[in-house]
Amino acid sequence: MKFPRYWVPDAFVRADSVPKTSVGKLDKVRMRAGQSEITD
């Protein structure tokens, strides 16, 4: 099965843990902040 090029991610990042908010949801703001450190 082939996928369009824009469906395939540029990179995969393995994380030891995923930041969560106080109610247990994913903390997207902290995840995006960490992503900028990886791409720099």
C-alpha distance matrix in Angstrom:
0.0 3.8 6.7 10.2 12.6 14.9 12.6 12.7 16.2 18.7 19.9 20.1 23.7 25.0 28.1 30.9 31.6 30.7 33.7 34.7 37.4 40.5 39.0 35.9 33.3 31.2 33.4 31.2 34.1 34.7 31.0 30.9 34.2 32.8 29.8 32.2 33.9 30.7 29.8 33.4
3.8 0.0 3.8 6.8 9.0 11.7 10.1 10.2 13.9 16.1 17.9 18.7 22.5 24.3 27.4 30.5 31.3 30.2 33.0 34.2 36.8 40.1 38.8 35.8 33.0 30.6 32.5 29.9 32.6 33.3 29.6 29.1 32.3 31.2 27.9 30.0 31.8 28.7 27.4 30.9
6.7 3.8 0.0 3.8 6.3 8.2 6.4 7.2 11.1 13.6 15.7 16.7 20.4 22.5 25.4 28.7 29.1 27.7 30.3 31.4 33.9 37.3 36.0 33.2 30.2 27.7 29.4 26.7 29.2 30.1 26.5 25.8 29.2 28.2 24.9 27.0 29.0 26.1 24.7 28.3
10.2 6.8 3.8 0.0 3.8 5.5 5.5 7.2 10.8 12.8 15.7 17.4 20.9 23.6 26.3 29.8 30.1 28.5 30.7 31.9 34.1 37.7 36.6 33.9 30.8 28.1 29.3 26.3 28.5 29.7 26.3 25.0 28.3 27.8 24.3 25.8 28.2 25.5 23.7 27.0
12.6 9.0 6.3 3.8 0.0 3.8 5.5 5.6 8.6 9.7 12.9 15.2 18.7 21.7 24.5 28.2 28.7 27.2 29.4 31.0 33.3 37.0 36.3 33.6 30.5 27.5 28.3 25.2 27.1 28.0 24.6 23.1 26.1 25.5 21.8 23.1 25.4 22.6 20.5 23.8
14.9 11.7 8.2 5.5 3.8 0.0 3.8 5.5 7.4 9.0 12.3 14.5 17.7 20.8 23.2 26.9 27.0 25.1 27.0 28.4 30.4 34.1 33.4 31.0 27.6 24.7 25.4 22.1 23.9 25.2 21.9 20.2 23.3 23.1 19.5 20.8 23.4 21.0 18.9 22.2
12.6 10.1 6.4 5.5 5.5 3.8 0.0 3.8 6.4 9.4 11.9 13.1 16.4 19.0 21.4 24.9 25.0 23.1 25.2 26.4 28.7 32.2 31.3 28.6 25.4 22.7 23.9 20.9 23.2 24.3 20.9 19.8 23.2 22.6 19.3 21.2 23.7 21.1 19.6 23.2
12.7 10.2 7.2 7.2 5.6 5.5 3.8 0.0 3.8 6.6 8.7 10.2 13.7 16.4 19.2 22.8 23.3 22.0 24.4 26.0 28.6 32.2 31.6 28.7 25.7 22.7 23.8 21.0 23.2 23.8 20.1 19.3 22.3 21.3 17.9 19.9 21.8 18.9 17.6 21.2
16.2 13.9 11.1 10.8 8.6 7.4 6.4 3.8 0.0 3.8 5.5 7.1 10.4 13.4 16.1 19.7 20.3 18.9 21.2 23.2 25.9 29.5 29.2 26.3 23.5 20.2 20.9 18.1 20.0 20.3 16.7 15.8 18.7 17.5 14.1 16.1 18.0 15.1 13.9 17.6
18.7 16.1 13.6 12.8 9.7 9.0 9.4 6.6 3.8 0.0 3.8 7.2 10.1 13.6 16.3 20.1 21.0 20.0 22.1 24.5 27.2 30.9 31.1 28.2 25.5 22.0 22.1 19.2 20.6 20.6 17.1 15.8 18.1 16.8 13.2 14.6 16.2 13.1 11.4 14.9
19.9 17.9 15.7 15.7 12.9 12.3 11.9 8.7 5.5 3.8 0.0 3.8 6.6 10.0 12.9 16.6 17.9 17.3 19.8 22.5 25.4 29.0 29.4 26.3 23.9 20.3 20.6 18.2 19.6 19.0 15.4 14.8 16.8 14.8 11.5 13.5 14.4 10.9 10.2 13.8
20.1 18.7 16.7 17.4 15.2 14.5 13.1 10.2 7.1 7.2 3.8 0.0 3.8 6.6 9.8 13.3 14.7 14.5 17.3 20.0 23.2 26.6 26.9 23.6 21.6 18.1 18.8 16.9 18.8 17.7 14.0 14.4 16.4 14.0 11.3 14.1 14.6 11.1 11.7 15.3
23.7 22.5 20.4 20.9 18.7 17.7 16.4 13.7 10.4 10.1 6.6 3.8 0.0 3.8 6.4 10.0 11.5 11.6 14.4 17.4 20.8 24.1 24.7 21.5 19.8 16.3 16.6 15.2 16.8 15.1 11.6 12.5 14.0 11.0 9.1 12.2 12.0 8.8 10.5 13.8
25.0 24.3 22.5 23.6 21.7 20.8 19.0 16.4 13.4 13.6 10.0 6.6 3.8 0.0 3.8 6.8 9.0 10.1 13.3 16.4 20.0 22.9 23.6 20.2 19.1 15.8 16.6 16.0 17.8 15.7 12.4 14.3 15.5 12.2 11.4 14.7 13.9 11.1 13.5 16.5
28.1 27.4 25.4 26.3 24.5 23.2 21.4 19.2 16.1 16.3 12.9 9.8 6.4 3.8 0.0 3.8 5.4 6.9 10.0 13.2 16.8 19.6 20.6 17.3 16.6 13.4 13.9 14.0 15.6 13.0 10.3 12.9 13.7 10.3 10.6 14.0 13.0 11.0 14.1 16.7
30.9 30.5 28.7 29.8 28.2 26.9 24.9 22.8 19.7 20.1 16.6 13.3 10.0 6.8 3.8 0.0 3.8 7.1 10.0 13.0 16.7 18.9 20.1 16.8 16.9 14.3 14.9 15.9 17.4 14.4 12.4 15.5 15.8 12.4 13.6 16.8 15.3 13.8 17.2 19.4
31.6 31.3 29.1 30.1 28.7 27.0 25.0 23.3 20.3 21.0 17.9 14.7 11.5 9.0 5.4 3.8 0.0 3.8 6.6 9.3 12.9 15.1 16.3 13.0 13.2 10.9 11.6 13.2 14.8 11.9 10.4 14.0 14.4 11.6 13.3 16.6 15.6 14.8 18.1 20.3
30.7 30.2 27.7 28.5 27.2 25.1 23.1 22.0 18.9 20.0 17.3 14.5 11.6 10.1 6.9 7.1 3.8 0.0 3.8 6.4 10.1 12.9 13.8 10.5 10.0 7.3 8.1 9.6 11.6 9.3 7.6 11.3 12.3 10.3 11.8 15.2 15.1 14.6 17.5 19.8
33.7 33.0 30.3 30.7 29.4 27.0 25.2 24.4 21.2 22.1 19.8 17.3 14.4 13.3 10.0 10.0 6.6 3.8 0.0 3.8 7.0 9.9 11.5 9.0 8.6 6.2 5.5 8.0 9.3 6.7 6.7 10.4 10.9 9.8 12.1 14.9 14.9 15.4 18.2 20.1
34.7 34.2 31.4 31.9 31.0 28.4 26.4 26.0 23.2 24.5 22.5 20.0 17.4 16.4 13.2 13.0 9.3 6.4 3.8 0.0 3.8 6.7 7.7 5.4 5.3 4.5 4.7 8.3 9.9 8.6 9.1 12.5 13.3 13.0 15.1 17.8 18.3 18.9 21.4 23.4
37.4 36.8 33.9 34.1 33.3 30.4 28.7 28.6 25.9 27.2 25.4 23.2 20.8 20.0 16.8 16.7 12.9 10.1 7.0 3.8 0.0 3.8 5.4 5.3 5.4 6.2 5.3 9.0 9.9 9.4 11.1 13.9 14.4 15.0 17.2 19.5 20.2 21.3 23.6 25.3
40.5 40.1 37.3 37.7 37.0 34.1 32.2 32.2 29.5 30.9 29.0 26.6 24.1 22.9 19.6 18.9 15.1 12.9 9.9 6.7 3.8 0.0 3.8 5.6 7.6 9.6 9.2 12.8 13.4 12.8 14.7 17.5 17.8 18.3 20.8 23.0 23.4 24.7 27.1 28.6
39.0 38.8 36.0 36.6 36.3 33.4 31.3 31.6 29.2 31.1 29.4 26.9 24.7 23.6 20.6 20.1 16.3 13.8 11.5 7.7 5.4 3.8 0.0 3.8 5.9 9.1 10.0 13.3 14.7 14.7 16.0 18.8 19.7 20.2 22.2 24.7 25.5 26.4 28.7 30.5
35.9 35.8 33.2 33.9 33.6 31.0 28.6 28.7 26.3 28.2 26.3 23.6 21.5 20.2 17.3 16.8 13.0 10.5 9.0 5.4 5.3 5.6 3.8 0.0 3.8 6.6 8.6 11.9 14.0 13.5 14.0 17.2 18.4 18.3 20.1 22.9 23.6 24.0 26.4 28.6
33.3 33.0 30.2 30.8 30.5 27.6 25.4 25.7 23.5 25.5 23.9 21.6 19.8 19.1 16.6 16.9 13.2 10.0 8.6 5.3 5.4 7.6 5.9 3.8 0.0 3.8 6.3 8.9 11.5 11.8 11.9 14.6 16.4 16.7 18.0 20.8 22.0 22.3 24.3 26.6
31.2 30.6 27.7 28.1 27.5 24.7 22.7 22.7 20.2 22.0 20.3 18.1 16.3 15.8 13.4 14.3 10.9 7.3 6.2 4.5 6.2 9.6 9.1 6.6 3.8 0.0 3.8 5.8 8.9 8.9 8.3 11.1 13.2 13.2 14.2 17.2 18.4 18.6 20.5 22.9
33.4 32.5 29.4 29.3 28.3 25.4 23.9 23.8 20.9 22.1 20.6 18.8 16.6 16.6 13.9 14.9 11.6 8.1 5.5 4.7 5.3 9.2 10.0 8.6 6.3 3.8 0.0 3.8 5.6 5.6 6.3 8.8 10.2 10.9 12.5 14.9 16.2 17.0 18.9 20.9
31.2 29.9 26.7 26.3 25.2 22.1 20.9 21.0 18.1 19.2 18.2 16.9 15.2 16.0 14.0 15.9 13.2 9.6 8.0 8.3 9.0 12.8 13.3 11.9 8.9 5.8 3.8 0.0 3.8 5.5 4.9 6.1 8.5 9.8 10.3 12.6 14.6 15.3 16.6 18.7
34.1 32.6 29.2 28.5 27.1 23.9 23.2 23.2 20.0 20.6 19.6 18.8 16.8 17.8 15.6 17.4 14.8 11.6 9.3 9.9 9.9 13.4 14.7 14.0 11.5 8.9 5.6 3.8 0.0 3.8 5.4 5.3 6.3 8.8 10.0 11.2 13.2 14.8 15.9 17.4
34.7 33.3 30.1 29.7 28.0 25.2 24.3 23.8 20.3 20.6 19.0 17.7 15.1 15.7 13.0 14.4 11.9 9.3 6.7 8.6 9.4 12.8 14.7 13.5 11.8 8.9 5.6 5.5 3.8 0.0 3.8 5.5 5.0 6.2 8.6 10.2 11.2 12.8 14.8 16.1
31.0 29.6 26.5 26.3 24.6 21.9 20.9 20.1 16.7 17.1 15.4 14.0 11.6 12.4 10.3 12.4 10.4 7.6 6.7 9.1 11.1 14.7 16.0 14.0 11.9 8.3 6.3 4.9 5.4 3.8 0.0 3.8 5.4 5.2 6.2 9.0 10.2 10.8 12.7 14.7
30.9 29.1 25.8 25.0 23.1 20.2 19.8 19.3 15.8 15.8 14.8 14.4 12.5 14.3 12.9 15.5 14.0 11.3 10.4 12.5 13.9 17.5 18.8 17.2 14.6 11.1 8.8 6.1 5.3 5.5 3.8 0.0 3.8 5.4 4.9 6.6 9.1 10.0 10.8 12.7
34.2 32.3 29.2 28.3 26.1 23.3 23.2 22.3 18.7 18.1 16.8 16.4 14.0 15.5 13.7 15.8 14.4 12.3 10.9 13.3 14.4 17.8 19.7 18.4 16.4 13.2 10.2 8.5 6.3 5.0 5.4 3.8 0.0 3.8 5.4 5.5 7.0 9.3 10.6 11.4
32.8 31.2 28.2 27.8 25.5 23.1 22.6 21.3 17.5 16.8 14.8 14.0 11.0 12.2 10.3 12.4 11.6 10.3 9.8 13.0 15.0 18.3 20.2 18.3 16.7 13.2 10.9 9.8 8.8 6.2 5.2 5.4 3.8 0.0 3.8 5.5 5.3 6.7 9.1 10.4
29.8 27.9 24.9 24.3 21.8 19.5 19.3 17.9 14.1 13.2 11.5 11.3 9.1 11.4 10.6 13.6 13.3 11.8 12.1 15.1 17.2 20.8 22.2 20.1 18.0 14.2 12.5 10.3 10.0 8.6 6.2 4.9 5.4 3.8 0.0 3.8 5.4 5.1 6.4 8.8
32.2 30.0 27.0 25.8 23.1 20.8 21.2 19.9 16.1 14.6 13.5 14.1 12.2 14.7 14.0 16.8 16.6 15.2 14.9 17.8 19.5 23.0 24.7 22.9 20.8 17.2 14.9 12.6 11.2 10.2 9.0 6.6 5.5 5.5 3.8 0.0 3.8 5.4 5.3 6.2
33.9 31.8 29.0 28.2 25.4 23.4 23.7 21.8 18.0 16.2 14.4 14.6 12.0 13.9 13.0 15.3 15.6 15.1 14.9 18.3 20.2 23.4 25.5 23.6 22.0 18.4 16.2 14.6 13.2 11.2 10.2 9.1 7.0 5.3 5.4 3.8 0.0 3.8 5.7 5.5
30.7 28.7 26.1 25.5 22.6 21.0 21.1 18.9 15.1 13.1 10.9 11.1 8.8 11.1 11.0 13.8 14.8 14.6 15.4 18.9 21.3 24.7 26.4 24.0 22.3 18.6 17.0 15.3 14.8 12.8 10.8 10.0 9.3 6.7 5.1 5.4 3.8 0.0 3.8 5.7
29.8 27.4 24.7 23.7 20.5 18.9 19.6 17.6 13.9 11.4 10.2 11.7 10.5 13.5 14.1 17.2 18.1 17.5 18.2 21.4 23.6 27.1 28.7 26.4 24.3 20.5 18.9 16.6 15.9 14.8 12.7 10.8 10.6 9.1 6.4 5.3 5.7 3.8 0.0 3.8
33.4 30.9 28.3 27.0 23.8 22.2 23.2 21.2 17.6 14.9 13.8 15.3 13.8 16.5 16.7 19.4 20.3 19.8 20.1 23.4 25.3 28.6 30.5 28.6 26.6 22.9 20.9 18.7 17.4 16.1 14.7 12.7 11.4 10.4 8.8 6.2 5.5 5.7 3.8 0.0
